[in-house]
């Protein structure tokens, strides 16, 4: 199971080290393993801490300077109107200028103009068609099949109002074309998917996605800015021409997460926004009236607040799009952070959102990507996070579009949502009453982790009454039903006492005994008098999982991931992994020794460990770290319920 998120991806140069398998970690702050990917993959940055091997082939960097001239000529177009004003100062005029090539679109019929504020308000909540048209090098190259129209029926039925359609164009230019002509079949494919979305009354956002790091990275040393600007213009002119006659349900987003390190980089991104507007206006049709999303550096709220300046000279109503994957350690299951919800956790979200809203008080804002995936986050903490993020965004008039890569939220094959409560919290986030939520550990100094999303019962012990603390938020518990369709009887099967729901031993004995086979034995759905969500509680019989082997020689498994067969003992999920060398220090990220007990010496999900239905997995990069350290290392795989490795854990040693 891979957890792929879009990001500002930056290619790394390889060194003479072991090769990293597909989707493994190949770099990032504190990383000491190999940066060379196996054939068919390139090492690219998801963020400062995590570089990943993703499908693709390495391309040589351009050494042409910005002062050099490319083969495509560009001359300035004349415009007299200006963008809807923002509270920021206007950008300096872009030095790259453009005139439309021969052609451009002429549309028949009417275009129902819409303001940016109405467009943004109407699109909430939105859903991302991730890892599909943006896959590298082509649709279907990553973990999803080609998109089908029925997917959008499922999305709409869930309550989503819009679809963001990320598109990577880099591998769809006609070969040997001096003016970067996009393959007509690819343009048609994108147009067809847009029609699938809008024919269902859903709003759509089309963008230029991973091109931001494949060929349009303005931060690279020796980047040919003239080439980037001209290619960017030609690309958006063609997109604009193809989609020029689409309805006002369709918006364009200039570029996804453009890499940005300095004010100089940001000024170039501001220029790309202007070139984007120039290109789509030159393309004709309804484009001069179309809503657009403009991007700041990395689509990061801080860099956008610092450096974004709106272009002038165009009439398009505009919104600013930013992305949010914070806190990194919780969202990406790094360093053992499986809890969320403390006052400081909440204050960080409020501060981050308030910053960008305060800097753009009159500009519509779109949170174009965010996520807490059911693949790798604990349910109670995830629901708290989704609930708080949605309410904070609502209070600041920010519309949100959920990132979904096909592996975390919607199973596109079965049309089933993997976590219906998260989806309910998101799609009903405009509800006036607060949600009732399971309580869970929030204190970073805790030595164990509790979660009211589960009733845990240990194999071999007698069944007893079980108390779940709940955050009622002013609501009352209306009913509880189980996965058989039966409704529990208040006073007999359960009772409510203050902020607790107490399940009786007699009820739990209907599902559990000392010898019940480990695993999820029942799922309870709780209904409350108010709020949008209907949280579930899983009844889980657990015992410590066992590994088929407990050691290996690091050098004998170097160069590939190591899959270790496991017999699961409850939830088939790894909560965290500790990695301690024989000298008793963390294998990597030594600073983690100063974190709370259940985070000390832990490593990072996906980049360094993973799991599937039958195995726990140590990645090739973490194996390389053991070899580089020259010390045998004990990996402690921890499971839910977490007890700091005391009982519910399994050790595996890599020797050197």
C-alpha positions in Angstrom: 0.0 0.0 0.0 1.6 3.2 -1.1 0.5 6.7 0.1 1.1 9.0 -2.8 0.5 12.8 -2.5 1.1 15.4 -5.0 4.0 17.7 -4.2 6.5 20.1 -5.4 8.8 17.4 -6.7 12.5 18.1 -7.4 14.8 15.6 -9.1 17.8 14.4 -7.2 21.2 13.5 -8.6 22.2 9.9 -8.0 25.3 8.6 -6.3 27.0 5.2 -6.2 24.7 3.5 -3.7 22.2 0.7 -3.6 19.1 1.2 -5.6 15.8 2.2 -3.9 12.7 0.4 -4.9 9.6 2.0 -6.5 7.9 4.5 -4.1 10.6 4.1 -1.5 12.3 7.0 0.3 15.4 8.3 -1.5 16.2 11.6 0.2 15.1 14.4 2.6 16.4 16.1 5.7 18.1 13.6 8.0 18.0 10.8 5.3 21.2 8.9 4.9 20.3 6.2 2.5 20.6 5.8 -1.3 19.2 8.4 -3.7 19.3 6.1 -6.7 16.0 4.6 -7.8 15.4 1.3 -9.6 14.9 1.4 -13.4 11.7 3.2 -14.4 11.6 5.5 -11.3 13.1 8.9 -10.5 13.9 10.4 -7.1 11.7 13.4 -6.4 10.9 15.5 -3.4 7.5 15.3 -1.8 8.6 17.9 0.8 11.8 18.9 2.7 11.8 15.6 4.7 10.7 13.1 2.2 12.0 12.3 -1.3 10.3 9.4 -3.1 11.0 7.1 -6.0 8.1 7.7 -8.4 7.5 6.4 -11.9 9.4 8.2 -14.7 12.8 8.6 -16.4 15.6 11.0 -15.6 15.9 13.9 -18.0 19.0 16.0 -18.3 18.9 19.5 -16.9 19.0 22.5 -19.2 22.1 24.6 -18.9 20.8 27.4 -21.0 20.6 30.7 -19.2 17.5 32.8 -18.9 19.1 35.4 -21.2 19.3 33.0 -24.1 16.5 32.9 -26.6 14.4 29.8 -27.5 13.1 28.9 -30.9 9.5 30.0 -30.2 8.8 33.8 -30.5 6.5 35.7 -28.2 5.2 39.2 -28.5 3.0 41.2 -26.1 -0.8 41.1 -26.4 -2.8 44.2 -25.6 -5.3 44.3 -22.8 -6.9 47.2 -21.0 -8.9 45.7 -18.2 -7.6 44.6 -14.8 -8.0 41.7 -12.4 -10.5 41.9 -9.5 -8.4 43.7 -6.9 -6.9 42.1 -3.9 -5.4 43.7 -0.8 -1.9 43.0 -2.0 0.1 45.3 -4.2 0.1 44.5 -8.0 2.8 42.6 -9.6 5.4 44.1 -11.9 4.7 43.5 -15.5 6.0 40.2 -16.8 9.0 40.6 -19.1 7.9 37.6 -21.2 5.2 38.7 -23.5 3.0 36.8 -25.9 0.7 37.1 -28.9 -1.7 34.4 -29.8 -0.6 32.1 -32.6 -3.0 31.9 -35.5 -6.4 30.6 -34.5 -8.0 30.7 -31.1 -11.5 29.7 -30.3 -14.9 31.2 -31.3 -17.8 29.9 -29.2 -21.5 29.9 -29.8 -24.2 30.2 -27.2 -24.1 32.0 -23.9 -21.7 32.0 -21.0 -23.2 32.4 -17.5 -20.6 34.6 -15.8 -19.9 33.9 -12.2 -17.9 35.8 -9.7 -14.8 34.2 -8.1 -16.4 34.4 -4.7 -19.5 32.6 -5.9 -17.5 30.0 -7.8 -15.4 29.3 -4.7 -18.3 29.2 -2.4 -20.2 26.8 -4.7 -17.4 24.3 -5.1 -17.1 23.5 -1.4 -16.6 20.7 -0.6 -14.5 19.4 -3.5 -12.6 16.2 -4.3 -9.4 15.6 -6.2 -9.0 13.1 -9.0 -5.5 12.4 -7.9 -2.9 10.0 -9.4 -4.8 9.8 -12.6 -4.4 12.3 -15.4 -1.5 13.7 -13.4 0.2 10.3 -13.3 3.7 10.1 -14.8 4.1 9.4 -17.6 0.5 8.7 -18.5 -3.0 8.0 -17.1 -2.9 4.6 -15.6 0.9 4.6 -14.9 0.3 4.9 -11.2 -2.2 3.1 -8.9 -5.4 4.0 -10.8 -7.1 2.7 -13.9 -8.3 5.2 -16.5 -11.1 7.3 -15.1 -14.6 6.4 -15.8 -17.7 8.6 -15.7 -19.4 6.6 -12.9 -16.7 7.7 -10.5 -18.2 11.1 -10.5 -21.7 9.8 -9.7 -20.2 8.3 -6.6 -18.4 11.5 -5.8 -21.6 13.6 -6.2 -23.7 11.1 -4.3 -21.3 11.5 -1.3 -22.0 15.2 -1.3 -19.0 16.7 -3.1 -19.8 19.8 -5.2 -16.6 19.9 -7.4 -13.7 18.0 -8.8 -10.2 19.3 -9.2 -8.6 17.5 -12.2 -4.8 17.5 -11.9 -3.2 17.0 -15.3 0.5 16.4 -16.1 1.2 17.5 -19.7 5.0 16.9 -19.8 4.9 13.5 -21.6 2.1 14.6 -24.0 3.9 17.1 -26.2 4.4 16.0 -29.8 7.9 14.9 -30.4 10.2 17.1 -32.4 7.7 20.0 -32.3 9.6 23.3 -32.0 6.5 25.0 -30.5 5.6 22.4 -27.9 2.4 21.1 -29.5 0.3 19.0 -27.2 -0.9 15.7 -28.6 -4.5 16.2 -29.8 -5.7 12.9 -28.3 -4.5 14.0 -24.8 -6.2 17.3 -25.1 -9.4 15.5 -26.1 -9.0 13.1 -23.2 -8.8 16.0 -20.7 -11.8 17.6 -22.4 -13.8 14.4 -22.1 -13.1 14.1 -18.4 -14.1 17.7 -17.9 -17.4 16.9 -19.6 -17.9 13.8 -17.4 -17.6 16.1 -14.3 -19.6 19.1 -15.5 -22.4 17.1 -17.1 -23.3 16.0 -13.5 -23.5 19.6 -12.4 -20.2 19.5 -10.6 -17.7 22.4 -10.8 -14.3 21.5 -12.3 -10.8 22.9 -11.9 -8.2 22.0 -14.6 -4.5 22.6 -14.0 -0.9 22.1 -15.0 0.3 19.7 -12.4 3.7 17.8 -12.1 5.1 19.8 -15.0 6.0 22.2 -12.1 9.0 20.0 -11.3 9.5 18.1 -14.6 10.3 21.1 -16.8 8.9 24.3 -15.2 11.0 24.4 -12.0 12.3 28.0 -11.9 14.5 27.2 -8.8 17.0 25.0 -10.6 20.5 26.3 -11.2 20.8 27.3 -14.8 17.1 27.0 -15.4 16.2 28.3 -18.9 13.5 30.8 -17.8 12.9 31.9 -21.4 12.1 28.4 -22.4 9.9 27.8 -19.4 7.9 31.0 -20.0 7.4 30.3 -23.7 6.5 26.6 -23.2 4.2 27.6 -20.4 2.5 30.1 -22.7 2.2 27.6 -25.6 0.8 25.0 -23.3 -1.9 27.2 -21.7 -2.8 28.6 -25.1 -3.6 25.1 -26.3 -5.5 24.1 -23.1 -7.4 27.4 -23.3 -8.3 26.9 -26.9 -9.5 23.3 -26.4 -11.5 24.2 -23.3 -12.5 27.7 -24.4 -16.2 27.0 -24.9 -16.7 25.0 -21.6 -19.3 26.5 -19.3 -18.6 28.6 -16.3 -18.5 25.5 -14.2 -14.9 25.1 -15.4 -12.0 27.0 -13.9 -8.3 27.0 -14.7 -5.5 26.7 -12.2 -2.2 28.1 -13.4 0.3 25.6 -11.9 0.5 23.1 -9.1 2.9 23.6 -6.2 5.6 25.5 -8.2 9.0 25.1 -6.4 9.9 28.3 -4.6 12.8 29.1 -2.3 13.3 32.8 -2.5 11.7 36.1 -3.4 13.3 35.9 -6.8 11.7 32.5 -7.4 8.4 33.9 -6.3 8.7 36.8 -8.7 9.1 34.4 -11.5 6.0 32.4 -10.4 4.1 35.7 -10.3 5.2 36.2 -13.9 4.0 32.7 -14.8 0.6 33.6 -13.5 0.6 36.6 -15.8 1.7 34.5 -18.8 -1.0 31.9 -17.9 -3.7 34.7 -18.0 -2.3 36.1 -21.2 -2.4 32.7 -22.9 -5.9 31.7 -22.0 -7.2 35.2 -23.0 -5.4 35.0 -26.3 -7.0 31.6 -26.8 -10.4 33.3 -27.1 -13.8 31.8 -26.5 -15.2 32.4 -23.0 -11.8 32.5 -21.4 -11.7 36.2 -20.6 -14.7 35.7 -18.3 -13.6 32.4 -16.8 -12.7 32.1 -13.1 -9.0 31.3 -12.5 -7.0 30.0 -9.6 -3.6 31.7 -9.2 -0.7 30.1 -7.4 1.9 31.4 -5.0 5.2 29.7 -4.2 4.7 26.0 -3.7 1.0 26.8 -3.1 2.3 27.2 0.4 0.3 29.5 2.7 3.4 31.2 4.1 5.2 31.7 0.9 2.0 32.8 -0.9 1.4 35.4 1.9 4.9 36.7 1.7 5.4 37.0 -2.1 2.3 36.6 -4.1 1.4 39.6 -6.2 -1.7 39.6 -8.5 -1.1 40.3 -12.2 -2.8 43.2 -13.8 -4.2 43.7 -17.3 -6.9 41.0 -17.3 -10.6 40.8 -16.5 -10.7 37.2 -15.2 -12.2 36.9 -11.7 -9.6 35.1 -9.6 -9.1 33.1 -6.4 -5.8 32.1 -4.7 -5.3 28.4 -4.2 -3.0 27.0 -1.4 -2.4 23.5 -0.1 -2.0 22.2 3.5 -0.5 18.9 4.7 0.3 19.9 8.3 1.4 18.8 10.8 3.7 16.7 8.7 4.4 14.1 11.3 0.7 13.3 11.9 -0.3 13.4 8.2 2.6 11.3 7.0 2.8 9.1 10.2 6.4 10.2 10.9 8.3 9.7 14.1 5.5 7.8 15.8 2.9 10.7 15.8 -0.4 8.8 15.9 -2.2 11.4 18.0 -3.7 14.8 17.2 -6.0 17.3 19.0 -4.1 19.1 21.7 -4.6 22.9 22.2 -1.2 23.5 20.4 -2.3 21.2 17.5 -5.4 23.3 17.0 -3.7 26.6 17.5 -1.2 25.7 14.7 -4.0 25.2 12.2 -5.8 28.4 13.2 -2.6 30.4 12.9 -1.7 28.9 9.5 -5.1 29.6 8.1 -5.5 33.0 9.7 -2.2 34.1 8.2 -3.2 33.7 4.6 -6.7 35.0 5.2 -5.3 38.1 6.9 -3.1 38.8 3.9 -5.9 38.3 1.4 -9.0 39.6 3.1 -10.9 40.3 -0.1 -9.7 37.4 -2.3 -11.5 34.1 -2.5 -9.3 31.3 -1.1 -9.3 27.6 -2.1 -7.6 25.0 0.0 -6.9 22.9 -3.1 -5.3 19.9 -1.3 -5.4 18.6 2.2 -5.6 15.1 3.6 -5.6 12.8 6.6 -5.7 9.4 5.0 -7.5 6.4 6.5 -4.6 4.4 5.2 -2.2 5.5 7.8 -3.9 7.7 10.5 -5.8 6.6 13.6 -9.5 7.1 13.3 -10.3 9.2 16.4 -7.4 11.5 15.7 -8.2 11.7 12.0 -11.9 12.7 12.7 -10.8 15.3 15.2 -8.4 16.7 12.6 -10.9 16.7 9.8 -13.6 18.3 12.0 -11.4 21.1 13.2 -9.8 21.8 9.8 -13.3 22.1 8.2 -14.7 24.3 10.9 -11.6 26.6 10.9 -11.8 26.9 7.1 -15.5 27.6 7.2 -15.0 30.4 9.8 -12.4 32.0 7.5 -14.5 31.5 4.3 -12.0 29.1 2.8 -13.4 26.4 0.5 -11.7 22.9 0.6 -10.9 20.2 -1.9 -9.9 16.9 -0.5 -6.8 15.1 -2.0 -7.6 11.5 -2.9 -5.0 9.4 -4.7 -7.2 6.4 -5.2 -5.5 4.5 -2.3 -6.9 6.3 0.6 -10.5 7.6 0.5 -12.5 6.3 -2.5 -12.0 2.7 -3.8 -12.7 3.6 -7.4 -13.2 -0.1 -8.4 -15.8 -0.9 -5.8 -17.2 2.7 -5.5 -16.9 2.3 -1.7 -15.5 5.0 0.6 -12.9 3.6 3.0 -13.9 5.9 5.9 -17.5 7.1 5.6 -17.3 9.2 8.8 -14.4 11.3 7.5 -16.4 11.9 4.3 -19.5 12.8 6.2 -17.5 15.3 8.3 -16.2 16.9 5.1 -19.3 16.9 2.9 -21.6 18.1 5.7 -19.1 20.7 7.0 -21.6 23.5 6.6 -23.9 22.0 9.2 -24.8 24.4 12.0 -24.4 22.0 14.9 -21.2 20.5 16.1 -20.2 16.9 15.6 -19.9 14.4 18.3 -16.5 12.7 18.2 -14.7 9.8 19.9 -12.1 11.0 22.4 -8.5 9.9 22.2 -5.0 10.6 23.6 -3.8 14.1 22.9 -0.9 14.4 25.4 2.5 14.0 23.7 4.0 12.8 26.9 1.7 9.8 27.2 3.3 6.3 27.4 0.2 4.6 25.9 -2.5 5.6 23.4 -6.2 5.4 23.9 -8.9 5.7 21.3 -12.6 5.6 21.6 -12.9 4.6 18.0 -12.3 1.0 19.3 -13.3 -1.4 22.0 -10.1 -3.4 22.4 -10.3 -6.8 24.1 -7.1 -8.9 24.7 -7.2 -12.5 23.7 -7.1 -14.9 26.6 -8.8 -12.5 29.1 -12.3 -12.4 30.5 -14.9 -10.1 28.9 -15.8 -7.1 31.0 -17.7 -3.8 30.7 -15.9 -1.3 28.6 -16.0 2.6 28.9 -15.5 4.9 25.9 -15.0 8.6 26.6 -16.8 10.7 24.0 -16.8 14.4 23.0 -20.6 15.0 22.8 -20.4 18.7 21.9 -23.9 19.4 23.3 -25.5 16.5 21.5 -27.2 13.4 23.0 -26.7 9.8 21.8 -29.8 8.8 19.9 -29.0 5.2 19.0 -26.3 2.5 18.4 -26.6 -0.2 15.8 -24.2 -3.0 15.0 -23.0 -4.5 11.7 -25.7 -7.1 11.8 -28.4 -4.4 11.6 -29.4 -4.8 15.3 -30.1 -1.8 17.5 -28.6 -1.9 20.9 -30.9 -1.4 23.9 -30.1 1.5 26.2 -29.8 0.4 29.8 -29.2 -3.2 28.8 -26.5 -3.1 26.2 -25.0 0.3 27.0 -25.5 3.4 29.1 -24.4 7.0 29.0 -22.7 8.4 32.1 -21.5 12.0 31.8 -19.1 12.1 28.9 -18.7 8.3 28.7 -20.5 5.5 26.9 -20.4 2.3 28.9 -20.9 -1.0 27.1 -22.0 -3.9 29.3 -20.2 -7.2 29.6 -23.3 -9.0 28.6 -23.6 -7.2 25.3 -19.9 -7.5 24.5 -20.0 -11.2 25.3 -22.3 -11.6 22.2 -19.2 -10.8 20.1 -16.3 -11.7 22.3 -14.9 -14.4 24.4 -11.4 -15.2 25.7 -10.7 -17.3 22.6 -12.5 -15.4 19.8 -10.3 -15.3 16.7 -8.3 -12.0 16.7 -9.5 -9.3 14.3 -12.4 -6.9 13.9 -15.5 -8.8 15.2 -18.2 -6.1 14.9 -18.7 -2.5 13.9 -21.0 -0.2 15.8 -22.5 3.0 14.3 -23.5 5.8 16.7 -26.2 8.3 15.9 -26.4 11.7 17.7 -29.1 14.3 18.0 -27.0 16.9 16.1 -24.0 17.1 13.9 -23.2 15.6 10.6 -21.1 12.7 11.5 -22.0 9.1 12.5 -18.8 7.8 14.1 -18.2 4.1 14.2 -16.7 2.0 16.9 -15.0 -1.3 16.0 -14.9 -4.2 18.5 -11.4 -5.7 18.1 -10.1 -8.9 19.6 -6.3 -8.6 19.8 -3.2 -10.5 20.6 0.4 -9.8 19.8 1.2 -10.4 16.0 4.0 -12.8 15.2 6.6 -12.5 12.5 7.7 -15.5 10.4 11.3 -14.6 11.1 13.0 -12.3 13.5 16.3 -11.4 11.8 18.2 -11.0 8.6 21.7 -9.9 7.5 21.4 -6.4 6.1 23.9 -6.9 3.3 22.0 -10.0 2.0 18.8 -8.0 1.5 20.4 -4.7 0.3 19.0 -3.0 -2.8 15.3 -3.9 -2.4 12.5 -3.8 0.1 12.4 -6.5 2.7 8.9 -8.1 3.2 8.5 -10.0 6.4 5.5 -12.3 6.6 3.3 -11.6 9.6 0.4 -13.2 11.3 -1.8 -10.3 12.3 -3.2 -10.3 15.8 -6.0 -7.7 15.6 -6.0 -4.7 13.4 -3.9 -5.4 10.2 -2.1 -2.1 10.6 1.3 -1.0 11.8 1.0 1.9 14.3 4.7 2.9 14.4 8.2 1.5 14.1 11.1 2.1 16.4 14.6 1.7 15.1 17.4 1.5 17.7 21.0 0.5 16.9 22.9 -1.9 19.2 24.5 1.2 20.9 21.0 2.3 21.9 20.7 5.4 19.8 18.1 6.1 17.1 19.1 4.7 13.7 18.1 8.0 12.1 16.8 11.3 13.3 18.6 11.2 16.6 16.7 14.3 17.7 13.6 12.0 18.1 15.1 10.8 21.4 13.8 14.0 22.9 10.2 13.4 21.8 7.5 11.8 24.0 7.8 8.1 24.9 5.7 6.8 22.0 7.6 8.9 19.5 11.2 8.4 20.5 13.4 6.7 17.9 10.5 6.1 15.6 10.9 6.2 11.8 8.6 7.3 9.0 5.8 5.4 7.2 6.1 4.6 3.5 9.5 6.1 3.1 11.1 3.7 5.6 8.5 1.1 6.5 5.2 -0.1 5.1 2.8 -3.1 5.3 0.3 -5.0 3.3 -2.2 -7.7 4.0 0.4 -10.4 4.7 3.7 -8.6 5.4 5.4 -5.8 7.3 8.0 -4.1 5.1 11.4 -2.5 5.6 12.2 -0.3 2.6 15.5 -0.5 0.8 16.3 3.0 2.1 16.1 2.0 5.7 18.2 -1.1 5.0 20.8 1.2 3.4 20.7 3.3 6.6 21.6 0.2 8.7 24.5 -0.6 6.4 25.7 3.0 6.5 25.5 3.1 10.3 27.6 -0.1 10.5 25.5 -1.3 13.5 23.0 -4.1 13.9 19.6 -2.5 14.5 16.4 -3.7 16.2 13.1 -2.6 14.5 10.2 -2.8 16.9 6.9 -3.0 15.0 4.1 -1.5 17.2 0.4 -2.2 16.7 -2.9 -0.8 18.0 -3.6 -0.6 20.9 -0.2 1.1 21.4 1.6 0.3 24.7 5.1 1.7 23.9 6.3 -1.7 22.7 5.6 -3.4 26.1 3.3 -6.2 24.8 1.7 -5.4 21.5 4.8 -5.3 19.4 7.2 -7.5 17.4 11.0 -7.2 17.0 13.1 -7.8 13.9 16.9 -7.4 13.9 19.0 -6.4 10.9 22.5 -7.5 11.5 25.7 -6.2 9.9 
